[in-house]
Amino acid sequence: MLRYTPGDSPAHRLDPRTKLFVQAAFVAAAFAHTTPRGLAVLTAVAVGLLAAARLRPWRVAYGYRYALPILLAAPLVAGATLGPPWLRIEATLATALASYRVLLVLVVSAFYVHTTPARESRAAIQRSVPGKPGQFLGLGVGFVFRFLPVLRDDLGRIRQASAARLGDRRPVHERMRQVAVGGLNRALSRADTFALALQARCLAWNPTLPDLRFSRADWWGVAAGGALAAFALV
């Protein structure tokens, strides 16, 4: 699963607010220009962002390996009919473009997650959204970035334990039920432990957050985000 990885790439040195702006502008441009030409331009931008983060495409593909089959099957499902012509080309192409748009958005999300610590994400949100709403959103983002990878690892361990006991030879529905029940039990247990840890550490709604400062490189990021925003409005 994709998660923050310390590094010294150009993207790591950017302020998280800059990366959030670029990500939001990219999403707006992707939804505004879901055409072959527009997506070709955005593909070049996504490749450039991965290069700036020094993130290899195969790692992104592996991180989203469960979503990729759905994106690949969606055009066929949308275009299939129960009678002639059996496959509607227009619906298939439209859904294929939408699926590729989602893939590009996921790539840009990987660029952000790979280069931004959870504390900096929380600081960026709380300083962008004032008052209690910003503190609530920042706290929620911090919880997701810390809690979701743990749950993902728990599911992996449950599957490995089941396979070690020849559980992979059982019918698919039994394996799904076993993983779902085991994952839910682990999630509830983790939630209780997580709540106890927050109380032990005297959870603060407005803690001392890391200092965020714009550097010279951020102006290039802001310019790129501005270009994407203008592209979305054209």
C-alpha positions as CSV (number, residue, x, y, z in Angstrom):
1,M,0.0,0.0,0.0
2,L,1.2,3.5,-0.8
3,R,2.3,5.5,2.1
4,Y,4.7,8.3,3.0
5,T,8.3,7.5,2.3
6,P,11.0,9.9,3.5
7,G,13.2,11.3,0.7
8,D,14.9,14.3,-0.8
9,S,13.1,14.5,-4.1
10,P,11.9,17.9,-5.4
11,A,8.3,16.9,-4.4
12,H,9.4,16.1,-0.9
13,R,10.7,19.7,-0.5
14,L,7.5,21.3,-1.5
15,D,5.1,22.8,1.0
16,P,2.1,20.5,1.5
17,R,-0.3,23.4,0.7
18,T,1.4,23.7,-2.7
19,K,0.9,20.0,-3.4
20,L,-2.8,20.1,-2.3
21,F,-3.3,23.1,-4.7
22,V,-1.7,21.2,-7.5
23,Q,-3.8,18.1,-6.7
24,A,-7.1,20.0,-6.6
25,A,-6.3,21.8,-9.8
26,F,-5.4,18.5,-11.5
27,V,-8.7,16.9,-10.5
28,A,-10.6,19.9,-11.8
29,A,-8.8,19.8,-15.1
30,A,-9.4,16.1,-15.4
31,F,-13.1,16.4,-14.9
32,A,-13.3,19.4,-17.2
33,H,-11.4,17.8,-20.1
34,T,-12.3,14.1,-20.2
35,T,-11.3,13.9,-23.8
36,P,-8.5,12.0,-25.5
37,R,-6.5,15.3,-26.1
38,G,-7.1,16.6,-22.6
39,L,-6.2,13.3,-20.9
40,A,-3.1,13.1,-23.1
41,V,-2.0,16.4,-21.7
42,L,-2.8,15.4,-18.1
43,T,-0.9,12.1,-18.6
44,A,2.2,14.1,-19.3
45,V,1.6,16.2,-16.2
46,A,1.1,13.0,-14.1
47,V,4.3,11.5,-15.4
48,G,6.1,14.7,-14.5
49,L,4.7,14.6,-11.0
50,L,5.9,11.0,-10.5
51,A,9.3,12.0,-11.7
52,A,9.4,14.9,-9.3
53,A,8.5,12.5,-6.5
54,R,10.9,9.9,-7.7
55,L,8.1,7.4,-7.6
56,R,8.2,4.5,-10.0
57,P,5.0,3.7,-12.0
58,W,5.2,0.0,-11.1
59,R,5.0,0.9,-7.4
60,V,1.9,3.0,-8.1
61,A,0.3,0.1,-10.1
62,Y,1.1,-2.3,-7.3
63,G,-0.4,0.0,-4.7
64,Y,-3.7,0.3,-6.6
65,R,-3.7,-3.3,-7.8
66,Y,-7.2,-3.9,-6.4
67,A,-8.7,-0.9,-8.1
68,L,-7.1,-1.5,-11.5
69,P,-9.3,-4.6,-12.5
70,I,-12.4,-2.6,-11.7
71,L,-11.2,0.3,-13.9
72,L,-10.4,-2.1,-16.7
73,A,-13.7,-4.0,-16.5
74,A,-15.9,-0.9,-16.2
75,P,-15.9,0.0,-20.0
76,L,-16.9,-3.5,-21.0
77,V,-19.6,-3.7,-18.4
78,A,-21.0,-0.2,-19.4
79,G,-21.0,-1.1,-23.1
80,A,-22.3,-4.7,-22.9
81,T,-25.9,-5.4,-23.9
82,L,-28.1,-8.5,-23.7
83,G,-28.7,-8.4,-27.5
84,P,-27.3,-7.0,-30.7
85,P,-25.1,-5.2,-31.1
86,W,-23.8,-6.8,-27.8
87,L,-21.3,-4.0,-27.3
88,R,-22.2,-0.2,-27.5
89,I,-19.0,1.4,-28.8
90,E,-20.0,5.0,-27.6
91,A,-20.8,3.9,-24.1
92,T,-17.6,1.8,-23.9
93,L,-15.4,4.7,-25.1
94,A,-17.0,7.2,-22.7
95,T,-16.6,4.9,-19.7
96,A,-13.0,4.1,-20.8
97,L,-12.2,7.8,-20.8
98,A,-13.8,8.2,-17.3
99,S,-11.9,5.2,-16.0
100,Y,-8.6,6.6,-17.3
101,R,-9.4,9.9,-15.7
102,V,-9.9,8.1,-12.3
103,L,-6.5,6.4,-12.9
104,L,-4.8,9.7,-13.4
105,V,-6.4,11.1,-10.3
106,L,-5.1,8.1,-8.3
107,V,-1.6,8.6,-9.7
108,V,-1.6,12.2,-8.5
109,S,-2.9,11.1,-5.1
110,A,0.0,8.7,-4.9
111,F,2.4,11.6,-5.6
112,Y,0.9,13.4,-2.6
113,V,0.8,10.5,-0.2
114,H,4.3,9.4,-1.1
115,T,5.9,12.8,-0.4
116,T,3.9,14.2,2.5
117,P,4.0,13.2,6.2
118,A,0.7,13.0,8.1
119,R,1.6,15.8,10.5
120,E,2.3,18.2,7.6
121,S,-1.0,17.3,5.9
122,R,-2.8,18.1,9.1
123,A,-0.9,21.4,9.5
124,A,-1.7,22.3,5.9
125,I,-5.5,21.7,6.4
126,Q,-5.7,23.4,9.8
127,R,-3.9,26.5,8.4
128,S,-6.0,26.6,5.3
129,V,-9.4,26.1,7.0
130,P,-9.7,28.4,10.1
131,G,-11.4,27.5,13.4
132,K,-12.8,24.3,14.7
133,P,-13.7,22.9,11.2
134,G,-10.1,23.1,10.2
135,Q,-9.0,21.4,13.4
136,F,-11.6,18.7,12.9
137,L,-10.6,18.0,9.3
138,G,-6.9,18.0,10.2
139,L,-7.5,15.6,13.0
140,G,-9.5,13.3,10.7
141,V,-6.8,13.4,8.0
142,G,-4.2,12.5,10.5
143,F,-6.2,9.5,11.8
144,V,-6.8,8.2,8.3
145,F,-3.1,8.4,7.3
146,R,-2.1,6.6,10.4
147,F,-4.9,4.1,10.9
148,L,-5.6,2.9,7.3
149,P,-2.2,1.4,6.6
150,V,-2.4,-0.5,9.9
151,L,-5.8,-2.0,8.9
152,R,-4.4,-2.9,5.5
153,D,-1.5,-4.8,7.1
154,D,-3.9,-6.6,9.4
155,L,-5.9,-7.9,6.4
156,G,-2.7,-9.1,4.8
157,R,-1.7,-11.0,7.9
158,I,-5.2,-12.6,8.1
159,R,-4.9,-13.8,4.5
160,Q,-1.5,-15.2,5.1
161,A,-2.6,-17.0,8.3
162,S,-5.5,-18.4,6.4
163,A,-3.3,-19.6,3.5
164,A,-0.9,-21.2,6.0
165,R,-3.8,-23.3,7.3
166,L,-4.9,-24.3,3.8
167,G,-7.7,-21.7,3.8
168,D,-6.9,-20.8,0.2
169,R,-8.4,-24.2,-0.8
170,R,-11.8,-23.2,0.5
171,P,-14.6,-21.8,-1.6
172,V,-14.3,-18.1,-2.5
173,H,-17.4,-17.1,-0.4
174,E,-15.9,-18.8,2.7
175,R,-12.6,-17.1,2.3
176,M,-14.3,-13.7,1.8
177,R,-16.4,-14.2,4.9
178,Q,-13.3,-15.3,7.0
179,V,-11.3,-12.3,5.9
180,A,-14.2,-9.9,6.4
181,V,-15.0,-11.2,9.9
182,G,-11.4,-11.3,10.9
183,G,-10.7,-7.8,9.5
184,L,-13.8,-6.4,11.3
185,N,-12.6,-7.9,14.6
186,R,-9.1,-6.5,14.2
187,A,-10.5,-3.0,13.2
188,L,-12.7,-2.9,16.4
189,S,-9.7,-4.0,18.5
190,R,-7.4,-1.5,16.8
191,A,-10.0,1.3,17.4
192,D,-10.2,0.5,21.1
193,T,-6.4,0.5,21.4
194,F,-6.2,3.7,19.3
195,A,-8.7,5.5,21.6
196,L,-6.7,4.4,24.7
197,A,-3.5,5.6,23.1
198,L,-5.0,9.0,22.3
199,Q,-6.2,9.4,25.9
200,A,-2.8,8.4,27.2
201,R,-1.1,11.0,25.1
202,C,-3.6,13.7,26.1
203,L,-5.0,14.3,22.6
204,A,-5.1,18.0,21.8
205,W,-7.4,19.6,19.2
206,N,-4.9,22.3,18.5
207,P,-1.4,20.8,19.1
208,T,1.9,22.4,18.1
209,L,2.1,21.7,14.4
210,P,5.3,21.7,12.2
211,D,6.3,25.0,10.7
212,L,5.3,25.3,7.1
213,R,7.2,27.7,4.8
214,F,7.0,28.5,1.1
215,S,10.4,28.1,-0.6
216,R,11.5,29.2,-4.1
217,A,10.5,25.8,-5.5
218,D,6.9,26.3,-4.3
219,W,6.5,29.1,-6.7
220,W,7.1,26.7,-9.5
221,G,4.5,24.4,-7.9
222,V,2.0,27.3,-7.6
223,A,2.6,28.2,-11.2
224,A,1.9,24.6,-12.3
225,G,-1.3,24.5,-10.2
226,G,-2.4,27.8,-11.7
227,A,-1.8,26.5,-15.2
228,L,-3.9,23.4,-14.4
229,A,-6.6,25.6,-13.0
230,A,-6.6,27.8,-16.1
231,F,-6.7,24.6,-18.2
232,A,-9.8,23.5,-16.3
233,L,-11.5,26.8,-17.0
234,V,-10.8,26.9,-20.7
